[in-house]
Amino acid sequence: QVQLVESGGGLVQPGGSLRLSCAASGLTFSNYIMGWYRQAPGKERELVALITNAGSSTDYADSVKGRFTISRDNAKNTVYLQMNSLNAEDTAVYYCNARILHMNYWGKGTLVTVSS
């Protein structure tokens, strides 16, 4: 059974930083493209960042480029999202995603709230 468990969310002040983690189990992690998505209240879920299975390539939403960094440790079956210079528009539930071909798995999400 595939499980993706996010952690690291919480309340942070504008301009602050957080590091999200997603621990994966039940799959061959190094075969999967990993991604972080987010859903703000009243909005659709959107892609934040992607990283290829070997970690050689990444992609980011324009709104987070230069502020967020996605990385992965295939030895630990974990993907990370380092978030810097956070602002109120980054407030959302952040979801971890694993996909390969027609298979697509989601975590339950972790809430990030940016507020003073």
QUIMO-V82589 format. One record per residue. N is the residue number from 0. RES is the residue in three letters. SS is DSSP state (@ for helix, = for strand, . for the rest). PSI is psi in degrees with one decimal (none if undefined). Layout:
# QUIMO-V82589
((N RES SS PSI) (N RES SS PSI))
This chain:
# QUIMO-V82589
((0 GLN . 126.0) (1 VAL . 132.8) (2 GLN = 135.0) (3 LEU = 120.0) (4 VAL = 112.6) (5 GLU = 151.7) (6 SER = 165.7) (7 GLY . -4.4) (8 GLY . 171.9) (9 GLY = -165.9) (10 LEU = 130.6) (11 VAL = 148.4) (12 GLN . 154.2) (13 PRO . 136.3) (14 GLY . -8.5) (15 GLY . -175.6) (16 SER . 153.1) (17 LEU = 153.6) (18 ARG = 117.7) (19 LEU = 146.5) (20 SER = 151.3) (21 CYS = 114.1) (22 ALA = 127.0) (23 ALA = 145.2) (24 SER = 159.4) (25 GLY . 11.0) (26 LEU . 163.8) (27 THR . 90.6) (28 PHE @ -42.0) (29 SER @ -7.5) (30 ASN @ -12.3) (31 TYR . 140.0) (32 ILE = 131.8) (33 MET = 145.0) (34 GLY = 159.6) (35 TRP = 132.3) (36 TYR = 164.4) (37 ARG = 154.0) (38 GLN = 114.8) (39 ALA . 158.2) (40 PRO . 128.0) (41 GLY . 6.3) (42 LYS . 164.1) (43 GLU . 157.8) (44 ARG . 138.3) (45 GLU = 152.2) (46 LEU = 135.3) (47 VAL = -52.4) (48 ALA = 150.9) (49 LEU = 152.6) (50 ILE = 135.8) (51 THR . 169.6) (52 ASN . -35.2) (53 ALA . -3.9) (54 GLY . 12.6) (55 SER . -15.8) (56 SER . 142.7) (57 THR = 161.1) (58 ASP = 146.3) (59 TYR = 150.9) (60 ALA . 146.4) (61 ASP . -33.9) (62 SER . -16.2) (63 VAL . -3.9) (64 LYS . 134.1) (65 GLY . -10.9) (66 ARG . -35.1) (67 PHE = 148.5) (68 THR = 125.1) (69 ILE = 141.3) (70 SER = 167.9) (71 ARG = 153.6) (72 ASP = 100.8) (73 ASN . -22.8) (74 ALA . -25.6) (75 LYS . 2.9) (76 ASN . 43.8) (77 THR = 140.2) (78 VAL = 146.0) (79 TYR = 156.7) (80 LEU = 107.8) (81 GLN = 122.9) (82 MET = 118.7) (83 ASN . 164.0) (84 SER . 48.8) (85 LEU . 146.5) (86 ASN . 173.9) (87 ALA @ -30.8) (88 GLU @ -11.9) (89 ASP @ -5.3) (90 THR . 123.6) (91 ALA = 169.9) (92 VAL = 127.7) (93 TYR = 128.7) (94 TYR = 140.3) (95 CYS = 142.7) (96 ASN = 140.1) (97 ALA = 130.1) (98 ARG = 147.2) (99 ILE = 127.4) (100 LEU . -117.8) (101 HIS . 0.9) (102 MET = 137.0) (103 ASN = 121.3) (104 TYR = 148.2) (105 TRP = 146.6) (106 GLY . 179.3) (107 LYS . -11.6) (108 GLY . 157.0) (109 THR = 136.4) (110 LEU = 129.9) (111 VAL = 123.3) (112 THR = 122.4) (113 VAL = 111.8) (114 SER . 148.7) (115 SER . none))
